[in-house]
């Protein structure tokens, strides 16, 4: 049985009511399968998804590719090891990762 998670994209609706994502560079920490960032990528400039699980990162990358989201990229690393230049993202997102 396929488990549908947020099929109406209410999460994205709520997030976009709280913060501006359009045209912005988004960092999604603990991205898992990349669903949230992938949905936000429809209007974002770019999305960088980070998760320590290589299998989840592979699923995220495949789903983004299948959806034609060329502005998404993914890294399999611990967020503590992430070394990004200062001010290289506009919005950092951390949800459902605890």
N, C-alpha and C positions, 0 to 999 in steps of 0.2 A: 504494500500500500504506500503510495506517494504521500509524503507529508508536505502540505502547503503551509508556508510561513508567510504571513502578511500578504496574501494574494491581492489585496486592494491597495497595497503600498501606503498604508496609513502611517507607517513609520516615517517615510519620506515626507509626507504631508506635514506631520508634526515637526520634523526637523526644519523644514523650509519655513515654517511659521516662526521658528526661534532664531534662525541664522540665515544669512545670505550665502548661497552656494553658487549662484549663476556667475560664470566667468572666473571662478576662483580655483586656486590649486588646493586640493583637499588631501590631507593625510588621514588615512583610516587605520588606527592602531587596533590590533587584534581583529583584523578584518574577517577571519574565518573564510567562508566561501565567497566573500566579496559582494554579497547581495546588496547591501546598503550603499556602498560606494559606487557600485555599477549602476544602480538606479539614479544616484545623484549625478553620475557622469553624463547624463543626457544634456545637462546644461552647464556643467562645470568645465573649466579649462582643462584640468587634469585631475586624476585620482591616483594616489600611491597607497596601495594596501599593504600592510605589514602584519605578518603572523608568524609565530615560531614553528608552525606545523607545515612542512613541505607538501604534504598531501592536500591540505586545504588550499594552499597557494596554487597548486597545480589545477585544482577544481575552479578556483577563482579566475585564473588566467584563461582556462578553456571556456568558461561561461562568458567572459568578456569578449573573447575572440568570436564565439558563436553569436553573440549579440551585436557584433560589429563595433564594439567600443574600443576604438584605437587610442583613446586618451587615458586608458587605464594601464597601470603597470603594478607588479606585485613583487615583494621581497619576502623570502623565508628567513626571518631573523628575529631575534629577541628585540623588543623595543628598546631595551637598555643598551643594545649594541648599535642602534641606529645612529649614524653620523651624517646628519644633514646640515648644509650650510645655514647660518642664521637667516631667518626671514624667507626661507625657500618654499614655505607653504602659507596659505592664507587662513585655512581652517583646519584644526585638528579634531578628529572625531573618534570617540571611544564609546562604544555601546555594546551591550550584551557580551562583555568580555571577562566578567569576573566569575 
